[in-house]
């Protein structure tokens, strides 16, 4: 499954865990489940994660697929 970043629409995503992707263009991390993006986080300078779910996801959990 080829995902697009919901923030910058890039396909340049790397897998950082079993169900985790990382965008190399805008530095957001995503968790996936059943071919859908479930959570989106901004990676801060100190390595902590800030949720961006309220900006990108709605109740229907939009799919960001190619």
PDB file of N, CA, C and O in Angstrom, chain B, residues numbered from 101:
ATOM      1  N   UNK B 101       0.848  -1.174   0.000  1.00  0.00           N
ATOM      2  CA  UNK B 101       0.000   0.000   0.000  1.00  0.00           C
ATOM      3  C   UNK B 101       0.899   1.244   0.000  1.00  0.00           C
ATOM      4  O   UNK B 101       1.807   1.350   0.825  1.00  0.00           O
ATOM      5  N   UNK B 102       0.655   2.161  -0.898  1.00  0.00           N
ATOM      6  CA  UNK B 102       1.443   3.380  -1.010  1.00  0.00           C
ATOM      7  C   UNK B 102       0.649   4.537  -0.423  1.00  0.00           C
ATOM      8  O   UNK B 102      -0.407   4.904  -0.939  1.00  0.00           O
ATOM      9  N   UNK B 103       1.160   5.104   0.652  1.00  0.00           N
ATOM     10  CA  UNK B 103       0.490   6.210   1.328  1.00  0.00           C
ATOM     11  C   UNK B 103       1.050   7.543   0.865  1.00  0.00           C
ATOM     12  O   UNK B 103       2.170   7.619   0.359  1.00  0.00           O
ATOM     13  N   UNK B 104       0.264   8.587   1.041  1.00  0.00           N
ATOM     14  CA  UNK B 104       0.693   9.972   0.863  1.00  0.00           C
ATOM     15  C   UNK B 104       0.643  10.640   2.226  1.00  0.00           C
ATOM     16  O   UNK B 104      -0.192  10.295   3.062  1.00  0.00           O
ATOM     17  N   UNK B 105       1.521  11.580   2.447  1.00  0.00           N
ATOM     18  CA  UNK B 105       1.506  12.356   3.681  1.00  0.00           C
ATOM     19  C   UNK B 105       0.305  13.301   3.650  1.00  0.00           C
ATOM     20  O   UNK B 105       0.125  14.024   2.669  1.00  0.00           O
ATOM     21  N   UNK B 106      -0.513  13.313   4.689  1.00  0.00           N
ATOM     22  CA  UNK B 106      -1.662  14.212   4.714  1.00  0.00           C
ATOM     23  C   UNK B 106      -1.274  15.680   4.876  1.00  0.00           C
ATOM     24  O   UNK B 106      -2.097  16.562   4.630  1.00  0.00           O
ATOM     25  N   UNK B 107      -0.056  15.951   5.278  1.00  0.00           N
ATOM     26  CA  UNK B 107       0.394  17.323   5.482  1.00  0.00           C
ATOM     27  C   UNK B 107       0.959  17.931   4.202  1.00  0.00           C
ATOM     28  O   UNK B 107       0.605  19.055   3.847  1.00  0.00           O
ATOM     29  N   UNK B 108       1.836  17.202   3.502  1.00  0.00           N
ATOM     30  CA  UNK B 108       2.505  17.769   2.330  1.00  0.00           C
ATOM     31  C   UNK B 108       2.260  16.984   1.041  1.00  0.00           C
ATOM     32  O   UNK B 108       2.780  17.358  -0.010  1.00  0.00           O
ATOM     33  N   UNK B 109       1.490  15.920   1.100  1.00  0.00           N
ATOM     34  CA  UNK B 109       1.159  15.060  -0.047  1.00  0.00           C
ATOM     35  C   UNK B 109       2.353  14.321  -0.640  1.00  0.00           C
ATOM     36  O   UNK B 109       2.266  13.820  -1.761  1.00  0.00           O
ATOM     37  N   UNK B 110       3.440  14.245   0.072  1.00  0.00           N
ATOM     38  CA  UNK B 110       4.630  13.550  -0.410  1.00  0.00           C
ATOM     39  C   UNK B 110       4.441  12.035  -0.316  1.00  0.00           C
ATOM     40  O   UNK B 110       3.734  11.536   0.560  1.00  0.00           O
ATOM     41  N   UNK B 111       5.086  11.317  -1.235  1.00  0.00           N
ATOM     42  CA  UNK B 111       5.132   9.857  -1.173  1.00  0.00           C
ATOM     43  C   UNK B 111       6.432   9.390  -0.520  1.00  0.00           C
ATOM     44  O   UNK B 111       6.660   8.187  -0.392  1.00  0.00           O
ATOM     45  N   UNK B 112       7.286  10.329  -0.105  1.00  0.00           N
ATOM     46  CA  UNK B 112       8.594  10.013   0.468  1.00  0.00           C
ATOM     47  C   UNK B 112       8.447   9.676   1.949  1.00  0.00           C
ATOM     48  O   UNK B 112       8.868  10.436   2.822  1.00  0.00           O
ATOM     49  N   UNK B 113       7.835   8.511   2.211  1.00  0.00           N
ATOM     50  CA  UNK B 113       7.590   8.071   3.572  1.00  0.00           C
ATOM     51  C   UNK B 113       8.478   6.884   3.890  1.00  0.00           C
ATOM     52  O   UNK B 113       8.722   6.024   3.044  1.00  0.00           O
ATOM     53  N   UNK B 114       8.953   6.851   5.118  1.00  0.00           N
ATOM     54  CA  UNK B 114       9.748   5.719   5.572  1.00  0.00           C
ATOM     55  C   UNK B 114       9.028   4.989   6.681  1.00  0.00           C
ATOM     56  O   UNK B 114       8.272   5.587   7.447  1.00  0.00           O
ATOM     57  N   UNK B 115       9.263   3.696   6.763  1.00  0.00           N
ATOM     58  CA  UNK B 115       8.640   2.888   7.807  1.00  0.00           C
ATOM     59  C   UNK B 115       9.563   2.899   9.024  1.00  0.00           C
ATOM     60  O   UNK B 115      10.736   2.540   8.916  1.00  0.00           O
ATOM     61  N   UNK B 116       9.044   3.307  10.179  1.00  0.00           N
ATOM     62  CA  UNK B 116       9.836   3.361  11.406  1.00  0.00           C
ATOM     63  C   UNK B 116       9.366   2.336  12.426  1.00  0.00           C
ATOM     64  O   UNK B 116       9.960   2.211  13.497  1.00  0.00           O
ATOM     65  N   UNK B 117       8.331   1.620  12.113  1.00  0.00           N
ATOM     66  CA  UNK B 117       7.809   0.571  12.970  1.00  0.00           C
ATOM     67  C   UNK B 117       6.812  -0.253  12.184  1.00  0.00           C
ATOM     68  O   UNK B 117       6.538   0.035  11.019  1.00  0.00           O
ATOM     69  N   UNK B 118       6.275  -1.267  12.814  1.00  0.00           N
ATOM     70  CA  UNK B 118       5.337  -2.151  12.137  1.00  0.00           C
ATOM     71  C   UNK B 118       4.166  -1.386  11.539  1.00  0.00           C
ATOM     72  O   UNK B 118       3.793  -1.629  10.391  1.00  0.00           O
ATOM     73  N   UNK B 119       3.591  -0.486  12.284  1.00  0.00           N
ATOM     74  CA  UNK B 119       2.449   0.308  11.823  1.00  0.00           C
ATOM     75  C   UNK B 119       2.745   1.797  11.914  1.00  0.00           C
ATOM     76  O   UNK B 119       1.846   2.586  12.204  1.00  0.00           O
ATOM     77  N   UNK B 120       3.986   2.193  11.673  1.00  0.00           N
ATOM     78  CA  UNK B 120       4.369   3.595  11.783  1.00  0.00           C
ATOM     79  C   UNK B 120       5.124   4.053  10.545  1.00  0.00           C
ATOM     80  O   UNK B 120       6.006   3.354  10.045  1.00  0.00           O
ATOM     81  N   UNK B 121       4.764   5.239  10.057  1.00  0.00           N
ATOM     82  CA  UNK B 121       5.422   5.847   8.905  1.00  0.00           C
ATOM     83  C   UNK B 121       5.952   7.220   9.300  1.00  0.00           C
ATOM     84  O   UNK B 121       5.443   7.847  10.229  1.00  0.00           O
ATOM     85  N   UNK B 122       6.984   7.685   8.586  1.00  0.00           N
ATOM     86  CA  UNK B 122       7.598   8.980   8.846  1.00  0.00           C
ATOM     87  C   UNK B 122       7.766   9.708   7.520  1.00  0.00           C
ATOM     88  O   UNK B 122       8.276   9.132   6.559  1.00  0.00           O
ATOM     89  N   UNK B 123       7.345  10.965   7.456  1.00  0.00           N
ATOM     90  CA  UNK B 123       7.507  11.768   6.246  1.00  0.00           C
ATOM     91  C   UNK B 123       8.835  12.525   6.318  1.00  0.00           C
ATOM     92  O   UNK B 123       9.083  13.277   7.261  1.00  0.00           O
ATOM     93  N   UNK B 124       9.676  12.316   5.317  1.00  0.00           N
ATOM     94  CA  UNK B 124      10.986  12.949   5.275  1.00  0.00           C
ATOM     95  C   UNK B 124      10.920  14.407   4.817  1.00  0.00           C
ATOM     96  O   UNK B 124      11.908  15.131   4.940  1.00  0.00           O
ATOM     97  N   UNK B 125       9.782  14.848   4.295  1.00  0.00           N
ATOM     98  CA  UNK B 125       9.652  16.231   3.833  1.00  0.00           C
ATOM     99  C   UNK B 125       9.187  17.176   4.928  1.00  0.00           C
ATOM    100  O   UNK B 125       9.719  18.278   5.062  1.00  0.00           O
ATOM    101  N   UNK B 126       8.207  16.761   5.708  1.00  0.00           N
ATOM    102  CA  UNK B 126       7.646  17.681   6.709  1.00  0.00           C
ATOM    103  C   UNK B 126       7.765  17.146   8.134  1.00  0.00           C
ATOM    104  O   UNK B 126       7.265  17.769   9.071  1.00  0.00           O
ATOM    105  N   UNK B 127       8.418  16.006   8.305  1.00  0.00           N
ATOM    106  CA  UNK B 127       8.774  15.484   9.621  1.00  0.00           C
ATOM    107  C   UNK B 127       7.570  15.166  10.504  1.00  0.00           C
ATOM    108  O   UNK B 127       7.564  15.493  11.691  1.00  0.00           O
ATOM    109  N   UNK B 128       6.557  14.532   9.930  1.00  0.00           N
ATOM    110  CA  UNK B 128       5.440  14.051  10.730  1.00  0.00           C
ATOM    111  C   UNK B 128       5.487  12.525  10.753  1.00  0.00           C
ATOM    112  O   UNK B 128       5.962  11.887   9.814  1.00  0.00           O
ATOM    113  N   UNK B 129       4.991  11.966  11.827  1.00  0.00           N
ATOM    114  CA  UNK B 129       4.928  10.525  12.001  1.00  0.00           C
ATOM    115  C   UNK B 129       3.469  10.102  12.013  1.00  0.00           C
ATOM    116  O   UNK B 129       2.622  10.792  12.579  1.00  0.00           O
ATOM    117  N   UNK B 130       3.179   8.972  11.392  1.00  0.00           N
ATOM    118  CA  UNK B 130       1.798   8.496  11.287  1.00  0.00           C
ATOM    119  C   UNK B 130       1.714   7.054  11.749  1.00  0.00           C
ATOM    120  O   UNK B 130       2.642   6.274  11.536  1.00  0.00           O
ATOM    121  N   UNK B 131       0.610   6.700  12.376  1.00  0.00           N
ATOM    122  CA  UNK B 131       0.343   5.303  12.683  1.00  0.00           C
ATOM    123  C   UNK B 131      -0.760   4.833  11.743  1.00  0.00           C
ATOM    124  O   UNK B 131      -1.680   5.582  11.417  1.00  0.00           O
ATOM    125  N   UNK B 132      -0.648   3.574  11.312  1.00  0.00           N
ATOM    126  CA  UNK B 132      -1.606   3.029  10.360  1.00  0.00           C
ATOM    127  C   UNK B 132      -2.267   1.780  10.937  1.00  0.00           C
ATOM    128  O   UNK B 132      -1.707   1.085  11.785  1.00  0.00           O
ATOM    129  N   UNK B 133      -3.459   1.526  10.454  1.00  0.00           N
ATOM    130  CA  UNK B 133      -4.190   0.322  10.816  1.00  0.00           C
ATOM    131  C   UNK B 133      -5.184   0.023   9.702  1.00  0.00           C
ATOM    132  O   UNK B 133      -5.938   0.903   9.285  1.00  0.00           O
ATOM    133  N   UNK B 134      -5.187  -1.198   9.227  1.00  0.00           N
ATOM    134  CA  UNK B 134      -6.091  -1.609   8.149  1.00  0.00           C
ATOM    135  C   UNK B 134      -6.007  -0.679   6.939  1.00  0.00           C
ATOM    136  O   UNK B 134      -7.035  -0.275   6.395  1.00  0.00           O
ATOM    137  N   UNK B 135      -4.792  -0.340   6.516  1.00  0.00           N
ATOM    138  CA  UNK B 135      -4.555   0.519   5.355  1.00  0.00           C
ATOM    139  C   UNK B 135      -5.158   1.910   5.493  1.00  0.00           C
ATOM    140  O   UNK B 135      -5.565   2.513   4.501  1.00  0.00           O
ATOM    141  N   UNK B 136      -5.217   2.415   6.708  1.00  0.00           N
ATOM    142  CA  UNK B 136      -5.690   3.780   6.971  1.00  0.00           C
ATOM    143  C   UNK B 136      -4.752   4.450   7.959  1.00  0.00           C
ATOM    144  O   UNK B 136      -4.157   3.794   8.813  1.00  0.00           O
ATOM    145  N   UNK B 137      -4.630   5.750   7.835  1.00  0.00           N
ATOM    146  CA  UNK B 137      -3.854   6.510   8.801  1.00  0.00           C
ATOM    147  C   UNK B 137      -4.743   6.787  10.003  1.00  0.00           C
ATOM    148  O   UNK B 137      -5.815   7.377   9.869  1.00  0.00           O
ATOM    149  N   UNK B 138      -4.294   6.359  11.175  1.00  0.00           N
ATOM    150  CA  UNK B 138      -5.096   6.480  12.394  1.00  0.00           C
ATOM    151  C   UNK B 138      -4.709   7.690  13.228  1.00  0.00           C
ATOM    152  O   UNK B 138      -5.568   8.339  13.826  1.00  0.00           O
ATOM    153  N   UNK B 139      -3.424   7.993  13.268  1.00  0.00           N
ATOM    154  CA  UNK B 139      -2.932   9.099  14.082  1.00  0.00           C
ATOM    155  C   UNK B 139      -1.797   9.791  13.352  1.00  0.00           C
ATOM    156  O   UNK B 139      -1.039   9.160  12.617  1.00  0.00           O
ATOM    157  N   UNK B 140      -1.688  11.093  13.562  1.00  0.00           N
ATOM    158  CA  UNK B 140      -0.637  11.887  12.938  1.00  0.00           C
ATOM    159  C   UNK B 140       0.015  12.739  14.020  1.00  0.00           C
ATOM    160  O   UNK B 140      -0.670  13.390  14.808  1.00  0.00           O
ATOM    161  N   UNK B 141       1.347  12.729  14.049  1.00  0.00           N
ATOM    162  CA  UNK B 141       2.091  13.456  15.073  1.00  0.00           C
ATOM    163  C   UNK B 141       3.209  14.276  14.439  1.00  0.00           C
ATOM    164  O   UNK B 141       3.830  13.849  13.466  1.00  0.00           O
ATOM    165  N   UNK B 142       3.454  15.441  14.992  1.00  0.00           N
ATOM    166  CA  UNK B 142       4.626  16.228  14.619  1.00  0.00           C
ATOM    167  C   UNK B 142       5.748  15.825  15.554  1.00  0.00           C
ATOM    168  O   UNK B 142       5.553  15.762  16.768  1.00  0.00           O
ATOM    169  N   UNK B 143       6.922  15.553  15.005  1.00  0.00           N
ATOM    170  CA  UNK B 143       8.079  15.203  15.810  1.00  0.00           C
ATOM    171  C   UNK B 143       8.780  16.503  16.197  1.00  0.00           C
ATOM    172  O   UNK B 143       9.240  17.255  15.338  1.00  0.00           O
ATOM    173  N   UNK B 144       8.853  16.752  17.488  1.00  0.00           N
ATOM    174  CA  UNK B 144       9.482  17.979  18.002  1.00  0.00           C
ATOM    175  C   UNK B 144      10.997  17.804  18.074  1.00  0.00           C
ATOM    176  O   UNK B 144      11.498  16.686  17.957  1.00  0.00           O
ATOM    177  N   UNK B 145      11.723  18.892  18.264  1.00  0.00           N
ATOM    178  CA  UNK B 145      13.183  18.864  18.310  1.00  0.00           C
ATOM    179  C   UNK B 145      13.722  17.955  19.410  1.00  0.00           C
ATOM    180  O   UNK B 145      14.784  17.352  19.255  1.00  0.00           O
ATOM    181  N   UNK B 146      12.996  17.857  20.516  1.00  0.00           N
ATOM    182  CA  UNK B 146      13.449  17.022  21.626  1.00  0.00           C
ATOM    183  C   UNK B 146      13.026  15.563  21.465  1.00  0.00           C
ATOM    184  O   UNK B 146      13.291  14.741  22.343  1.00  0.00           O
ATOM    185  N   UNK B 147      12.370  15.235  20.348  1.00  0.00           N
ATOM    186  CA  UNK B 147      11.949  13.870  20.086  1.00  0.00           C
ATOM    187  C   UNK B 147      10.545  13.548  20.545  1.00  0.00           C
ATOM    188  O   UNK B 147      10.035  12.463  20.264  1.00  0.00           O
ATOM    189  N   UNK B 148       9.913  14.465  21.242  1.00  0.00           N
ATOM    190  CA  UNK B 148       8.544  14.231  21.693  1.00  0.00           C
ATOM    191  C   UNK B 148       7.584  14.378  20.509  1.00  0.00           C
ATOM    192  O   UNK B 148       7.940  14.942  19.474  1.00  0.00           O
ATOM    193  N   UNK B 149       6.387  13.874  20.673  1.00  0.00           N
ATOM    194  CA  UNK B 149       5.384  13.910  19.619  1.00  0.00           C
ATOM    195  C   UNK B 149       4.217  14.788  20.029  1.00  0.00           C
ATOM    196  O   UNK B 149       3.752  14.723  21.167  1.00  0.00           O
ATOM    197  N   UNK B 150       3.740  15.616  19.095  1.00  0.00           N
ATOM    198  CA  UNK B 150       2.575  16.454  19.302  1.00  0.00           C
ATOM    199  C   UNK B 150       1.497  16.003  18.330  1.00  0.00           C
ATOM    200  O   UNK B 150       1.733  15.937  17.123  1.00  0.00           O
ATOM    201  N   UNK B 151       0.325  15.697  18.845  1.00  0.00           N
ATOM    202  CA  UNK B 151      -0.755  15.187  18.011  1.00  0.00           C
ATOM    203  C   UNK B 151      -1.250  16.247  17.035  1.00  0.00           C
ATOM    204  O   UNK B 151      -1.431  17.409  17.398  1.00  0.00           O
ATOM    205  N   UNK B 152      -1.466  15.827  15.788  1.00  0.00           N
ATOM    206  CA  UNK B 152      -2.047  16.674  14.751  1.00  0.00           C
ATOM    207  C   UNK B 152      -3.382  16.103  14.278  1.00  0.00           C
ATOM    208  O   UNK B 152      -3.909  16.518  13.245  1.00  0.00           O
ATOM    209  N   UNK B 153      -3.921  15.160  15.028  1.00  0.00           N
ATOM    210  CA  UNK B 153      -5.162  14.494  14.626  1.00  0.00           C
ATOM    211  C   UNK B 153      -6.305  15.466  14.408  1.00  0.00           C
ATOM    212  O   UNK B 153      -7.082  15.300  13.468  1.00  0.00           O
ATOM    213  N   UNK B 154      -6.424  16.476  15.256  1.00  0.00           N
ATOM    214  CA  UNK B 154      -7.532  17.420  15.122  1.00  0.00           C
ATOM    215  C   UNK B 154      -7.443  18.246  13.845  1.00  0.00           C
ATOM    216  O   UNK B 154      -8.452  18.794  13.400  1.00  0.00           O
ATOM    217  N   UNK B 155      -6.260  18.348  13.248  1.00  0.00           N
ATOM    218  CA  UNK B 155      -6.089  19.102  12.003  1.00  0.00           C
ATOM    219  C   UNK B 155      -6.350  18.270  10.752  1.00  0.00           C
ATOM    220  O   UNK B 155      -6.832  18.792   9.747  1.00  0.00           O
ATOM    221  N   UNK B 156      -6.030  16.965  10.810  1.00  0.00           N
ATOM    222  CA  UNK B 156      -6.042  16.148   9.603  1.00  0.00           C
ATOM    223  C   UNK B 156      -7.074  15.037   9.571  1.00  0.00           C
ATOM    224  O   UNK B 156      -7.487  14.618   8.490  1.00  0.00           O
ATOM    225  N   UNK B 157      -7.497  14.553  10.717  1.00  0.00           N
ATOM    226  CA  UNK B 157      -8.408  13.414  10.735  1.00  0.00           C
ATOM    227  C   UNK B 157      -9.780  13.835  11.218  1.00  0.00           C
ATOM    228  O   UNK B 157      -9.910  14.667  12.116  1.00  0.00           O
ATOM    229  N   UNK B 158     -10.796  13.254  10.617  1.00  0.00           N
ATOM    230  CA  UNK B 158     -12.152  13.466  11.094  1.00  0.00           C
ATOM    231  C   UNK B 158     -12.686  12.121  11.583  1.00  0.00           C
ATOM    232  O   UNK B 158     -11.929  11.156  11.684  1.00  0.00           O
ATOM    233  N   UNK B 159     -13.960  12.049  11.881  1.00  0.00           N
ATOM    234  CA  UNK B 159     -14.529  10.817  12.416  1.00  0.00           C
ATOM    235  C   UNK B 159     -14.476   9.663  11.436  1.00  0.00           C
ATOM    236  O   UNK B 159     -14.507   8.506  11.854  1.00  0.00           O
ATOM    237  N   UNK B 160     -14.397   9.944  10.143  1.00  0.00           N
ATOM    238  CA  UNK B 160     -14.387   8.868   9.146  1.00  0.00           C
ATOM    239  C   UNK B 160     -12.978   8.349   8.873  1.00  0.00           C
ATOM    240  O   UNK B 160     -12.821   7.420   8.081  1.00  0.00           O
ATOM    241  N   UNK B 161     -11.931   8.928   9.514  1.00  0.00           N
ATOM    242  CA  UNK B 161     -10.547   8.529   9.296  1.00  0.00           C
ATOM    243  C   UNK B 161     -10.210   8.463   7.819  1.00  0.00           C
ATOM    244  O   UNK B 161     -10.081   7.380   7.247  1.00  0.00           O
ATOM    245  N   UNK B 162     -10.070   9.612   7.215  1.00  0.00           N
ATOM    246  CA  UNK B 162      -9.792   9.705   5.778  1.00  0.00           C
ATOM    247  C   UNK B 162      -8.589   8.852   5.406  1.00  0.00           C
ATOM    248  O   UNK B 162      -7.637   8.720   6.176  1.00  0.00           O
ATOM    249  N   UNK B 163      -8.649   8.291   4.239  1.00  0.00           N
ATOM    250  CA  UNK B 163      -7.544   7.501   3.730  1.00  0.00           C
ATOM    251  C   UNK B 163      -6.655   8.393   2.879  1.00  0.00           C
ATOM    252  O   UNK B 163      -7.145   9.172   2.061  1.00  0.00           O
ATOM    253  N   UNK B 164      -5.368   8.280   3.069  1.00  0.00           N
ATOM    254  CA  UNK B 164      -4.408   9.043   2.279  1.00  0.00           C
ATOM    255  C   UNK B 164      -3.606   8.059   1.449  1.00  0.00           C
ATOM    256  O   UNK B 164      -2.440   7.791   1.739  1.00  0.00           O
ATOM    257  N   UNK B 165      -4.227   7.530   0.431  1.00  0.00           N
ATOM    258  CA  UNK B 165      -3.603   6.549  -0.435  1.00  0.00           C
ATOM    259  C   UNK B 165      -3.324   7.156  -1.792  1.00  0.00           C
ATOM    260  O   UNK B 165      -3.923   8.161  -2.174  1.00  0.00           O
ATOM    261  N   UNK B 166      -2.418   6.542  -2.508  1.00  0.00           N
ATOM    262  CA  UNK B 166      -2.089   7.019  -3.853  1.00  0.00           C
ATOM    263  C   UNK B 166      -3.266   6.850  -4.779  1.00  0.00           C
ATOM    264  O   UNK B 166      -3.179   7.196  -5.957  1.00  0.00           O
TER     265      UNK B 166
END
